[in-house]
């Protein structure tokens, strides 16, 4: 999946951000996702772009505003897509609930937190 427009960037940022956080919580430093090697910086960019789009109610290419409802809809759709890509068993055995909650809470926070791994450390200690 390639992010070619603001419409496709929201789901892509959600998918890549959550999948990287989930892998990071399992001790992985870099993760191949969609033919690219991703790391914490990519997840941070994904999360901060989503935060900015939500905070400033950015308009997508199709005119739709980025809202909390749109974010929640895309998050649910993307996690179902990921589950299909990696298999239900792998999804269930992973740390997706924690990764989803961390990505959701940081993306929808009132203020932009410094870096996503800082609160994530609480989940691995």
DSSP file (Angstrom, degrees, kcal/mol; ACC not computed):
  #  RESIDUE AA STRUCTURE BP1 BP2  ACC     N-H-->O    O-->H-N    N-H-->O    O-->H-N    TCO  KAPPA ALPHA  PHI   PSI    X-CA   Y-CA   Z-CA
    1    1 A X              0   0    0      0, 0.0     2,-0.4     0, 0.0     0, 0.0   0.000 360.0 360.0 360.0 129.6    0.0    0.0    0.0
    2    2 A X        -     0   0    0      0, 0.0     2,-1.0     0, 0.0    10,-0.1  -0.937 360.0-128.5-116.1 137.4    1.4    3.4   -1.0
    3    3 A X        +     0   0    0     -2,-0.4     3,-0.1     1,-0.2     6,-0.1  -0.730  44.0 152.9 -85.6 103.1    0.3    6.7    0.4
    4    4 A X        +     0   0    0     -2,-1.0     2,-0.3     1,-0.2    -1,-0.2   0.542  61.3  18.1-111.4 -10.7   -0.5    8.8   -2.6
    5    5 A X  S  > S-     0   0    0      1,-0.1     4,-2.0    55,-0.0     3,-0.2  -0.963  82.1-100.6-152.1 166.8   -3.1   11.2   -1.3
    6    6 A X  H  > S+     0   0    0     -2,-0.3     4,-1.2     1,-0.2    54,-0.1   0.832 120.5  59.0 -61.0 -31.1   -4.5   12.5    1.9
    7    7 A X  H  > S+     0   0    0      1,-0.2     4,-0.7     2,-0.2    -1,-0.2   0.917 113.0  36.8 -64.7 -42.4   -7.4   10.1    1.5
    8    8 A X  H  > S+     0   0    0     -3,-0.2     4,-2.0     1,-0.2    -2,-0.2   0.722 107.0  68.7 -82.7 -20.2   -5.1    7.0    1.5
    9    9 A X  H  X S+     0   0    0     -4,-2.0     4,-3.1     2,-0.2     5,-0.3   0.862  91.7  58.5 -69.0 -35.4   -2.6    8.5    4.0
   10   10 A X  H  X S+     0   0    0     -4,-1.2     4,-2.1     2,-0.2     5,-0.2   0.975 112.6  37.7 -60.7 -55.7   -5.0    8.3    7.0
   11   11 A X  H  X S+     0   0    0     -4,-0.7     4,-2.8     1,-0.2    -1,-0.2   0.913 117.9  51.5 -62.4 -40.1   -5.6    4.5    6.7
   12   12 A X  H  X S+     0   0    0     -4,-2.0     4,-2.8     1,-0.2     5,-0.3   0.934 109.9  48.5 -61.8 -46.5   -1.9    3.9    5.8
   13   13 A X  H  X S+     0   0    0     -4,-3.1     4,-2.3     1,-0.2     5,-0.2   0.891 113.1  48.5 -61.8 -39.4   -0.6    5.9    8.7
   14   14 A X  H  X S+     0   0    0     -4,-2.1     4,-2.6    -5,-0.3     5,-0.3   0.957 113.8  46.0 -63.8 -50.3   -2.9    4.0   11.1
   15   15 A X  H  X S+     0   0    0     -4,-2.8     4,-2.3     1,-0.2     5,-0.2   0.942 118.1  40.5 -59.9 -51.1   -1.9    0.6    9.7
   16   16 A X  H  X S+     0   0    0     -4,-2.8     4,-2.4    -5,-0.2     5,-0.2   0.919 115.9  51.1 -66.7 -43.7    1.8    1.2    9.7
   17   17 A X  H  X S+     0   0    0     -4,-2.3     4,-2.3    -5,-0.3    -2,-0.2   0.939 114.5  41.5 -60.4 -49.3    1.8    3.0   13.1
   18   18 A X  H  X S+     0   0    0     -4,-2.6     4,-2.7    -5,-0.2     5,-0.2   0.923 114.8  50.9 -66.8 -43.9   -0.1    0.3   14.9
   19   19 A X  H  X S+     0   0    0     -4,-2.3     4,-2.1    -5,-0.3    -1,-0.2   0.899 111.8  47.5 -63.5 -38.8    1.7   -2.6   13.3
   20   20 A X  H  X S+     0   0    0     -4,-2.4     4,-2.9    -5,-0.2     5,-0.2   0.953 111.9  49.2 -67.2 -46.1    5.1   -1.1   14.2
   21   21 A X  H  X S+     0   0    0     -4,-2.3     4,-2.5    -5,-0.2    -2,-0.2   0.918 110.5  51.8 -57.7 -43.1    4.1   -0.3   17.8
   22   22 A X  H  X S+     0   0    0     -4,-2.7     4,-0.7     1,-0.2    -1,-0.2   0.925 112.5  44.7 -60.3 -44.7    2.8   -3.9   18.1
   23   23 A X  H ><>S+     0   0    0     -4,-2.1     5,-2.3     1,-0.2     3,-0.7   0.893 111.1  54.0 -66.4 -39.6    6.1   -5.3   16.8
   24   24 A X  H ><5S+     0   0    0     -4,-2.9     3,-2.0     1,-0.3    -2,-0.2   0.891 103.3  56.3 -61.5 -40.4    8.1   -2.9   19.0
   25   25 A X  H 3<5S+     0   0    0     -4,-2.5    -1,-0.3     1,-0.3    -2,-0.2   0.748 105.9  52.4 -64.2 -22.0    6.2   -4.2   22.1
   26   26 A X  T <<5S-     0   0    0     -4,-0.7    -1,-0.3    -3,-0.7    -2,-0.2   0.285 130.0 -96.4 -95.4   9.3    7.4   -7.7   21.1
   27   27 A X  T < 5S+     0   0    0     -3,-2.0     2,-0.4     1,-0.3    -3,-0.2   0.578  76.6 140.6  93.9  10.0   11.0   -6.5   21.0
   28   28 A X      < -     0   0    0     -5,-2.3    -1,-0.3     1,-0.1     3,-0.1  -0.741  31.5-169.8 -90.0 133.3   11.4   -5.8   17.3
   29   29 A X  S    S+     0   0    0     -2,-0.4    11,-0.5     1,-0.3     2,-0.3   0.792  75.6  19.3 -90.8 -32.2   13.5   -2.7   16.3
   30   30 A X  S    S-     0   0    0      9,-0.1     2,-0.4    -7,-0.1    -1,-0.3  -0.993  70.1-165.4-139.6 144.5   12.7   -2.6   12.6
   31   31 A X  E     -A   38   0A   0      7,-2.7     7,-3.2    -2,-0.3     2,-0.6  -0.992  22.1-126.6-136.4 130.8    9.8   -4.3   10.8
   32   32 A X  E     +A   37   0A   0     -2,-0.4     2,-0.4     5,-0.2     5,-0.2  -0.690  38.0 170.1 -77.1 119.5    9.2   -5.0    7.1
   33   33 A X  E >   -A   36   0A   0      3,-3.0     3,-1.1    -2,-0.6    -2,-0.1  -0.985  64.5 -15.6-133.1 122.0    5.7   -3.6    6.3
   34   34 A X  T 3  S-     0   0    0     -2,-0.4    -1,-0.1     1,-0.3     3,-0.1   0.903 128.3 -50.4  53.3  47.9    4.4   -3.3    2.7
   35   35 A X  T 3  S+     0   0    0      1,-0.2     2,-0.3    -3,-0.0    -1,-0.3   0.663 121.3  97.7  67.4  20.4    7.8   -3.8    1.1
   36   36 A X  E <  S-A   33   0A   0     -3,-1.1    -3,-3.0    -5,-0.1     2,-0.7  -0.970  75.3-121.4-132.0 150.6    9.5   -1.1    3.3
   37   37 A X  E     -A   32   0A   0     -2,-0.3     2,-0.3    -5,-0.2    -5,-0.2  -0.845  37.8-167.2 -92.6 118.3   11.6   -1.4    6.4
   38   38 A X  E     +A   31   0A   0     -7,-3.2    -7,-2.7    -2,-0.7     2,-0.2  -0.745  11.4 174.0-109.9 153.3    9.9    0.6    9.1
   39   39 A X     >  -     0   0    0     -2,-0.3     4,-1.9    -9,-0.2     3,-0.5  -0.742  52.8 -70.8-141.5-170.8   11.1    1.8   12.5
   40   40 A X  H  > S+     0   0    0    -11,-0.5     4,-2.5     1,-0.2     5,-0.2   0.833 126.3  58.8 -59.5 -33.8   10.0    4.0   15.4
   41   41 A X  H  > S+     0   0    0      2,-0.2     4,-2.5     1,-0.2    -1,-0.2   0.907 105.7  48.8 -63.4 -40.6   10.6    7.1   13.4
   42   42 A X  H  > S+     0   0    0     -3,-0.5     4,-2.6     2,-0.2    -2,-0.2   0.928 112.1  48.2 -63.9 -44.6    8.0    6.0   10.8
   43   43 A X  H  X S+     0   0    0     -4,-1.9     4,-2.6     1,-0.2    -2,-0.2   0.888 111.6  50.9 -63.0 -38.5    5.5    5.1   13.5
   44   44 A X  H  X S+     0   0    0     -4,-2.5     4,-2.8     2,-0.2     5,-0.2   0.911 110.2  48.5 -66.1 -42.4    6.1    8.5   15.1
   45   45 A X  H  X S+     0   0    0     -4,-2.5     4,-2.4     2,-0.2     5,-0.2   0.927 112.3  49.6 -62.1 -44.3    5.6   10.3   11.7
   46   46 A X  H  X S+     0   0    0     -4,-2.6     4,-2.1     1,-0.2    -2,-0.2   0.937 114.0  45.0 -59.3 -47.8    2.4    8.3   11.2
   47   47 A X  H  X S+     0   0    0     -4,-2.6     4,-2.5     1,-0.2    -2,-0.2   0.913 114.0  47.7 -65.0 -43.6    1.1    9.2   14.6
   48   48 A X  H  X S+     0   0    0     -4,-2.8     4,-2.5     2,-0.2    -1,-0.2   0.844 110.0  52.9 -71.7 -31.6    1.9   12.8   14.5
   49   49 A X  H  X S+     0   0    0     -4,-2.4     4,-2.6    -5,-0.2    -1,-0.2   0.935 111.1  46.8 -65.1 -44.7    0.4   13.3   11.0
   50   50 A X  H  X S+     0   0    0     -4,-2.1     4,-2.6    -5,-0.2     5,-0.2   0.937 111.9  51.3 -60.6 -46.1   -2.8   11.7   12.3
   51   51 A X  H  X S+     0   0    0     -4,-2.5     4,-3.4     1,-0.2     5,-0.2   0.935 112.0  46.6 -57.1 -47.6   -2.7   14.0   15.4
   52   52 A X  H  X S+     0   0    0     -4,-2.5     4,-2.5     1,-0.2    -1,-0.2   0.912 111.5  50.7 -63.1 -43.0   -2.2   17.1   13.2
   53   53 A X  H  <>S+     0   0    0     -4,-2.6     5,-2.3     1,-0.2    13,-0.3   0.908 116.6  41.4 -62.9 -40.8   -5.0   16.1   10.8
   54   54 A X  H ><5S+     0   0    0     -4,-2.6     3,-1.0     3,-0.2    -2,-0.2   0.940 114.8  50.5 -68.6 -47.7   -7.4   15.5   13.7
   55   55 A X  H 3<5S+     0   0    0     -4,-3.4    -2,-0.2     1,-0.3    -3,-0.2   0.867 121.4  33.0 -60.6 -39.3   -6.3   18.6   15.7
   56   56 A X  T 3<5S-     0   0    0     -4,-2.5    -1,-0.3    -5,-0.2    -2,-0.2   0.289 105.4-124.5-101.9   9.3   -6.6   21.0   12.7
   57   57 A X  T < 5 -     0   0    0     -3,-1.0    -3,-0.2    -4,-0.3    -4,-0.1   0.924  37.1-156.0  45.2  56.5   -9.6   19.1   11.1
   58   58 A X      < -     0   0    0     -5,-2.3     8,-2.5    -6,-0.2     2,-0.5  -0.220   9.4-124.0 -60.4 147.7   -7.7   18.7    7.8
   59   59 A X  B     -B   65   0B   0      6,-0.2     6,-0.2     2,-0.0     5,-0.1  -0.831  22.8-137.4 -94.4 131.7   -9.7   18.3    4.7
   60   60 A X    >   -     0   0    0      4,-3.3     3,-2.5    -2,-0.5    -1,-0.0  -0.279  34.4 -92.9 -77.8 171.0   -8.9   15.2    2.6
   61   61 A X  T 3  S+     0   0    0      1,-0.3    -1,-0.1     2,-0.1    -2,-0.0   0.807 129.3  52.7 -55.3 -31.1   -8.6   15.2   -1.1
   62   62 A X  T 3  S-     0   0    0      2,-0.1    -1,-0.3     1,-0.0     3,-0.1   0.372 122.1-106.6 -88.4   5.5  -12.3   14.3   -1.4
   63   63 A X  S <  S+     0   0    0     -3,-2.5     2,-0.1     1,-0.3    -2,-0.1   0.254  75.1 137.6  90.3 -12.0  -13.3   17.2    0.9
   64   64 A X        -     0   0    0     -5,-0.1    -4,-3.3     1,-0.1    -1,-0.3  -0.454  52.8-125.2 -69.4 137.7  -14.1   15.0    3.9
   65   65 A X  B     -B   59   0B   0     -6,-0.2     2,-0.8    -2,-0.1    -6,-0.2  -0.589  19.2-116.9 -82.2 144.6  -12.8   16.4    7.3
   66   66 A X        +     0   0    0     -8,-2.5     2,-0.2   -13,-0.3    -9,-0.2  -0.748  51.5 163.0 -81.4 113.3  -10.5   14.3    9.4
   67   67 A X     >  -     0   0    0     -2,-0.8     4,-2.6   -10,-0.1     5,-0.2  -0.743  55.3-100.7-125.2 170.4  -12.6   13.7   12.6
   68   68 A X  H  > S+     0   0    0     -2,-0.2     4,-2.7     1,-0.2     5,-0.2   0.878 123.5  53.4 -59.5 -38.2  -12.5   11.4   15.6
   69   69 A X  H  > S+     0   0    0      2,-0.2     4,-2.3     1,-0.2    -1,-0.2   0.910 109.4  47.2 -65.3 -42.0  -15.3    9.4   13.9
   70   70 A X  H  > S+     0   0    0      2,-0.2     4,-2.9     1,-0.2     5,-0.2   0.922 111.8  51.3 -64.4 -43.3  -13.3    9.0   10.7
   71   71 A X  H  X S+     0   0    0     -4,-2.6     4,-2.9     1,-0.2    -2,-0.2   0.945 111.2  47.3 -57.6 -49.7  -10.2    8.0   12.7
   72   72 A X  H  X S+     0   0    0     -4,-2.7     4,-2.3     2,-0.2    -1,-0.2   0.898 112.7  49.6 -60.8 -41.3  -12.2    5.3   14.6
   73   73 A X  H  X S+     0   0    0     -4,-2.3     4,-2.4     2,-0.2    -1,-0.2   0.943 114.0  44.7 -62.3 -48.7  -13.8    4.0   11.4
   74   74 A X  H  X S+     0   0    0     -4,-2.9     4,-3.0     1,-0.2     5,-0.2   0.891 111.1  54.4 -63.8 -39.7  -10.4    3.8    9.7
   75   75 A X  H  X S+     0   0    0     -4,-2.9     4,-2.2    -5,-0.2    -1,-0.2   0.940 110.9  45.0 -60.3 -48.1   -8.8    2.2   12.7
   76   76 A X  H  X S+     0   0    0     -4,-2.3     4,-1.8     1,-0.2    -2,-0.2   0.921 115.4  47.4 -61.7 -44.8  -11.4   -0.5   12.8
   77   77 A X  H  X S+     0   0    0     -4,-2.4     4,-2.1     1,-0.2    -2,-0.2   0.913 112.6  48.9 -63.7 -43.1  -11.1   -1.1    9.1
   78   78 A X  H  X S+     0   0    0     -4,-3.0     4,-2.8     1,-0.2    -1,-0.2   0.878 109.2  51.4 -67.6 -37.3   -7.4   -1.2    9.1
   79   79 A X  H  X S+     0   0    0     -4,-2.2     4,-2.3    -5,-0.2    -1,-0.2   0.865 109.9  50.0 -70.1 -33.3   -7.1   -3.6   12.0
   80   80 A X  H  X S+     0   0    0     -4,-1.8     4,-1.9    -5,-0.2    -1,-0.2   0.898 111.7  49.5 -66.1 -39.5   -9.5   -6.0   10.2
   81   81 A X  H  X S+     0   0    0     -4,-2.1     4,-2.0     2,-0.2    -2,-0.2   0.930 111.3  48.1 -63.2 -46.4   -7.4   -5.7    7.1
   82   82 A X  H  X S+     0   0    0     -4,-2.8     4,-2.8     1,-0.2     5,-0.4   0.917 108.6  54.5 -61.5 -43.5   -4.2   -6.4    9.1
   83   83 A X  H  X S+     0   0    0     -4,-2.3     4,-1.7     1,-0.2    -1,-0.2   0.901 110.1  47.4 -57.5 -41.0   -5.9   -9.4   10.7
   84   84 A X  H  < S+     0   0    0     -4,-1.9    -1,-0.2     2,-0.2    -2,-0.2   0.856 112.7  49.5 -67.5 -35.4   -6.6  -10.7    7.3
   85   85 A X  H  < S+     0   0    0     -4,-2.0    -2,-0.2     1,-0.2    -1,-0.2   0.891 123.5  27.8 -71.8 -40.6   -3.1  -10.1    6.1
   86   86 A X  H  < S-     0   0    0     -4,-2.8     4,-0.3    -5,-0.1    -2,-0.2   0.581 117.1-104.1-100.7 -10.4   -1.3  -11.8    9.0
   87   87 A X     X  -     0   0    0     -4,-1.7     4,-2.3    -5,-0.4     5,-0.2   0.201  24.8 -95.8  95.6 142.7   -3.9  -14.3    9.9
   88   88 A X  H  > S+     0   0    0      1,-0.2     4,-2.7     2,-0.2     5,-0.2   0.853 121.8  52.6 -60.7 -38.2   -6.3  -14.3   12.9
   89   89 A X  H  > S+     0   0    0      2,-0.2     4,-2.3     1,-0.2    -1,-0.2   0.938 110.7  46.0 -66.0 -46.4   -4.1  -16.5   15.0
   90   90 A X  H  > S+     0   0    0     -4,-0.3     4,-0.9     2,-0.2    -2,-0.2   0.901 113.8  50.4 -61.8 -39.9   -1.0  -14.3   14.6
   91   91 A X  H ><>S+     0   0    0     -4,-2.3     3,-0.8    -8,-0.2     5,-0.5   0.945 112.0  46.4 -62.2 -47.8   -3.2  -11.3   15.3
   92   92 A X  H 3<5S+     0   0    0     -4,-2.7    -1,-0.2     1,-0.2    -2,-0.2   0.833 112.1  51.2 -65.1 -33.0   -4.6  -12.8   18.4
   93   93 A X  H 3<5S+     0   0    0     -4,-2.3    -1,-0.2    -5,-0.2    -2,-0.2   0.607 102.1  80.0 -79.8 -11.6   -1.1  -13.9   19.6
   94   94 A X  T <<5S-     0   0    0     -4,-0.9     3,-0.2    -3,-0.8    -3,-0.1   0.000  92.6-105.5 -83.7-168.5    0.3  -10.4   19.1
   95   95 A X  T  >5 +     0   0    0      1,-0.2     4,-2.2   -73,-0.1     5,-0.2  -0.197  69.2 132.4-112.5  38.8    0.1   -7.3   21.2
   96   96 A X  H  >< +     0   0    0     -5,-0.5     4,-3.2     1,-0.2     5,-0.3   0.872  63.6  58.4 -64.0 -40.7   -2.5   -5.5   19.1
   97   97 A X  H  > S+     0   0    0     -3,-0.2     4,-2.2     1,-0.2    -1,-0.2   0.931 112.2  41.9 -56.5 -43.3   -4.9   -4.4   21.8
   98   98 A X  H  > S+     0   0    0      2,-0.2     4,-2.5     1,-0.2    -1,-0.2   0.914 115.9  48.9 -67.7 -42.8   -2.1   -2.5   23.6
   99   99 A X  H  X S+     0   0    0     -4,-2.2     4,-2.6     2,-0.2     5,-0.2   0.908 112.1  49.0 -64.3 -42.1   -0.7   -1.1   20.3
  100  100 A X  H  X S+     0   0    0     -4,-3.2     4,-3.0     2,-0.2     5,-0.2   0.937 112.5  47.3 -62.9 -47.2   -4.1    0.1   19.2
  101  101 A X  H  X S+     0   0    0     -4,-2.2     4,-2.9    -5,-0.3     5,-0.2   0.908 113.6  47.9 -63.8 -41.6   -4.9    1.8   22.5
  102  102 A X  H  X S+     0   0    0     -4,-2.5     4,-2.3     2,-0.2     5,-0.3   0.942 114.9  44.9 -63.9 -47.1   -1.5    3.5   22.6
  103  103 A X  H  X S+     0   0    0     -4,-2.6     4,-2.2    -5,-0.2    -2,-0.2   0.922 116.1  47.7 -63.2 -43.5   -1.8    4.7   19.0
  104  104 A X  H  X S+     0   0    0     -4,-3.0     4,-1.9    -5,-0.2    -2,-0.2   0.949 113.6  45.8 -62.2 -50.3   -5.4    5.8   19.5
  105  105 A X  H  < S+     0   0    0     -4,-2.9     4,-0.5    -5,-0.2    -1,-0.2   0.887 117.0  43.8 -65.5 -38.0   -4.8    7.7   22.8
  106  106 A X  H  < S+     0   0    0     -4,-2.3     7,-0.3    -5,-0.2     3,-0.3   0.839 113.9  50.4 -76.1 -31.6   -1.7    9.4   21.4
  107  107 A X  H  < S+     0   0    0     -4,-2.2    -2,-0.2    -5,-0.3    -1,-0.2   0.791 118.2  38.2 -74.4 -27.8   -3.3   10.3   18.1
  108  108 A X  S  < S+     0   0    0     -4,-1.9    -1,-0.2    -5,-0.2    -2,-0.2   0.350  87.3 125.1-106.4   5.3   -6.4   11.8   19.7
  109  109 A X        -     0   0    0     -4,-0.5    -3,-0.1    -3,-0.3   -54,-0.1  -0.211  69.6-120.7 -63.4 155.5   -4.8   13.5   22.7
  110  110 A X  S    S+     0   0    0      1,-0.1     2,-0.3     2,-0.0    -1,-0.1   0.844  98.6  35.3 -66.3 -33.8   -5.4   17.2   23.2
  111  111 A X  S    S-     0   0    0     -5,-0.0     2,-0.7     0, 0.0    -2,-0.1  -0.901  93.0-106.6-121.9 153.1   -1.6   17.9   23.0
  112  112 A X        -     0   0    0     -2,-0.3    -5,-0.1    -4,-0.1    -6,-0.1  -0.670  36.6-138.6 -79.9 113.5    1.0   16.3   20.8
  113  113 A X        -     0   0    0     -2,-0.7     3,-0.1    -7,-0.3    -1,-0.0  -0.352  19.6-113.2 -69.5 153.3    3.2   14.1   23.1
  114  114 A X  S    S-     0   0    0      1,-0.2     2,-0.3     2,-0.1    -1,-0.1   0.905  86.6 -12.2 -58.0 -49.8    6.9   14.2   22.4
  115  115 A X    >>  -     0   0    0      1,-0.1     3,-1.3   -67,-0.0     4,-0.6  -0.964  57.0-130.1-159.0 137.0    7.5   10.7   21.2
  116  116 A X  H 3> S+     0   0    0     -2,-0.3     4,-1.2     1,-0.3     3,-0.1   0.745 101.9  62.4 -66.3 -25.4    5.4    7.5   21.1
  117  117 A X  H 3> S+     0   0    0      1,-0.2     4,-1.6     2,-0.2    -1,-0.3   0.765  89.4  71.9 -72.8 -21.3    8.0    5.2   22.6
  118  118 A X  H <4 S+     0   0    0     -3,-1.3     3,-0.5     1,-0.2     4,-0.4   0.964 107.6  31.9 -60.5 -53.7    8.1    7.2   25.9
  119  119 A X  H >< S+     0   0    0     -4,-0.6     3,-0.9     1,-0.2     4,-0.4   0.776 112.8  66.2 -73.5 -21.7    4.7    6.0   27.1
  120  120 A X  H >X S+     0   0    0     -4,-1.2     3,-1.7     1,-0.2     4,-0.5   0.804  85.4  71.0 -67.4 -27.7    5.2    2.7   25.3
  121  121 A X  H >X S+     0   0    0     -4,-1.6     4,-1.4    -3,-0.5     3,-1.4   0.841  88.0  64.1 -58.2 -31.9    8.0    1.8   27.7
  122  122 A X  H <4 S+     0   0    0     -3,-0.9    -1,-0.3    -4,-0.4    -2,-0.2   0.795  98.7  55.7 -60.4 -26.3    5.4    1.4   30.5
  123  123 A X  H <4 S+     0   0    0     -3,-1.7    -1,-0.3    -4,-0.4    -2,-0.2   0.613 112.8  38.7 -84.2 -11.9    4.0   -1.5   28.5
  124  124 A X  H <<        0   0    0     -3,-1.4    -2,-0.2    -4,-0.5    -1,-0.2   0.542 360.0 360.0-112.9  -9.7    7.2   -3.4   28.3
  125  125 A X     <        0   0    0     -4,-1.4    -2,-0.1     0, 0.0    -3,-0.1   0.458 360.0 360.0 -86.8 360.0    8.7   -2.8   31.8
